[in-house]
């Protein structure tokens, strides 16, 4: 097996880890209205459970408000209940036309909790990236045992390490950005 292919597979795993981390970070509320905090909300629609975005338009008219406008009027109550039952932690206000979510300012304690949660998510992502590197390294070592030239193996390991370092830095950057967002009052 070519070291380039091993490196590519490891890089794909690392890329998927970053996408997952980005998705996770987007759901962590940072005191600013972000429609993505509703990404996890599911609604019953004609017998199926579908994402909220399949039945309503979600907008942020200002930094402290999320507006949810169901496409069908009879969905208002269903959507409202789905938001209440979710782990979003914001009580929706239904005025008969749209559902309004007022984003409360975060307390200092809540900010610290969120930073801690974010840090843990970033740490989990790093572990995943390290695992992808380790699997790649093992593959290369196995290939060397099976006759791949040792210097080619070493080069492959160095390349893999560089990829790993690049992804770890990206996780650190994403964490720093999210931490800043959470701590900005």
KAWOLIN-V810490 format. One record per residue. N is the residue number from 1. PHI is phi in degrees with one decimal (999 if undefined). Layout:
N,PHI / N,PHI
This chain:
1,999 / 2,-66.9 / 3,-64.7 / 4,-61.5 / 5,-66.4 / 6,-61.3 / 7,-61.7 / 8,-61.2 / 9,-62.3 / 10,-62.3 / 11,-63.9 / 12,-62.4 / 13,-61.4 / 14,-65.5 / 15,-62.3 / 16,-63.2 / 17,-60.9 / 18,-64.5 / 19,-62.2 / 20,-62.9 / 21,-63.2 / 22,-59.7 / 23,-59.1 / 24,-64.0 / 25,-60.0 / 26,-65.1 / 27,-87.9 / 28,-85.1 / 29,-72.9 / 30,-117.8 / 31,77.2 / 32,-119.5 / 33,-64.1 / 34,-140.8 / 35,-58.9 / 36,-69.2 / 37,-66.7 / 38,-94.1 / 39,-55.5 / 40,-83.0 / 41,-77.3 / 42,-114.4 / 43,-127.9 / 44,-83.4 / 45,-137.9 / 46,46.3 / 47,85.2 / 48,-113.4 / 49,-97.2 / 50,-126.1 / 51,-62.4 / 52,-52.7 / 53,-64.8 / 54,-81.8 / 55,-124.9 / 56,-153.6 / 57,-95.6 / 58,-114.3 / 59,-131.4 / 60,-124.2 / 61,-65.1 / 62,-150.9 / 63,-68.3 / 64,-115.3 / 65,-135.2 / 66,-117.5 / 67,-107.8 / 68,-118.1 / 69,-116.2 / 70,-62.9 / 71,-72.9 / 72,-119.7 / 73,-57.3 / 74,-68.3 / 75,-84.3 / 76,-51.4 / 77,-62.6 / 78,-62.2 / 79,-64.4 / 80,-57.8 / 81,-64.9 / 82,-60.6 / 83,-67.6 / 84,-61.9 / 85,-78.3 / 86,-79.3 / 87,-94.9 / 88,-65.7 / 89,77.9 / 90,-127.4 / 91,-80.0 / 92,-76.6 / 93,-109.9 / 94,-107.7 / 95,-103.0 / 96,89.8 / 97,-118.1 / 98,-134.4 / 99,-109.1 / 100,-110.2 / 101,-116.2 / 102,-87.3 / 103,-83.7 / 104,-72.6 / 105,-64.7 / 106,-83.7 / 107,-77.3 / 108,-58.5 / 109,-63.2 / 110,-65.5 / 111,-59.1 / 112,-62.7 / 113,-59.9 / 114,-65.0 / 115,-63.6 / 116,-61.9 / 117,-61.3 / 118,-62.5 / 119,-61.8 / 120,-64.1 / 121,-61.3 / 122,-64.0 / 123,-63.4 / 124,-60.3 / 125,-64.3 / 126,-63.0 / 127,-60.6 / 128,-61.6 / 129,-65.8 / 130,-63.1 / 131,-62.5 / 132,-62.0 / 133,-64.3 / 134,-60.6 / 135,-60.3 / 136,-63.0 / 137,-59.7 / 138,-61.1 / 139,-60.6 / 140,-64.0 / 141,-59.5 / 142,-62.9 / 143,-63.0 / 144,-63.8 / 145,-61.5 / 146,-88.6 / 147,112.5 / 148,-67.8 / 149,-58.8 / 150,-60.9 / 151,-65.9 / 152,-64.8 / 153,-60.5 / 154,-61.0 / 155,-59.1 / 156,-59.9 / 157,-64.2 / 158,-63.6 / 159,-60.2 / 160,-61.1 / 161,-62.5 / 162,-62.9 / 163,-60.4 / 164,-55.6 / 165,-60.6 / 166,-62.0 / 167,-70.7 / 168,-62.1 / 169,-63.5 / 170,-63.7 / 171,-63.1 / 172,-59.4 / 173,-64.0 / 174,-61.8 / 175,-64.0 / 176,-59.3 / 177,-64.7 / 178,-66.5 / 179,-61.3 / 180,-60.8 / 181,-60.5 / 182,-69.3 / 183,-83.4 / 184,-76.2 / 185,-89.4
